């Protein structure tokens, strides 16, 4: 068991299995099936991300370095939350970009009973340590426990 301290972007507490990507998350490509076709598991559709492609993201602790892609990232995250297709949490080794942060914060503020904690600045050591399926526990103060 290890603990990592990050910066809270969107608050919340959750425990979920890890889903790890060593490449950036292209939110539009990744969540397109969930948003366009109602895929309840939010199966990743980004063929350029072999760590995530074809894997269900809903309910998982998504561990990654950063988001990549277009300016729609924040809106895509907000929409995934509004459709209850969001990951359990987003955990970034690097600082989150402002658009993805905005979508996450808006979802936390505007959507009742929807929680998707977002923690960034966890460091490269976090991403090197965590593996798919490990149990992740996120605390309100930005502490992320990996079991």
Secondary structure, 3 states (H helix, E strand, C coil): CEEEECEEEECCCEEEEEEECCCCEEHHHHHHHHHHHCCCCCECCCCCCCCCCCCECCCCEEEECCEECCCCHHHHHHHHHHCCCCCCEEEECCCCCHHHHHHHHHHHHHCCCCCCEEEECCCHHHHHHCCCCCEEEECCCCEEEEC
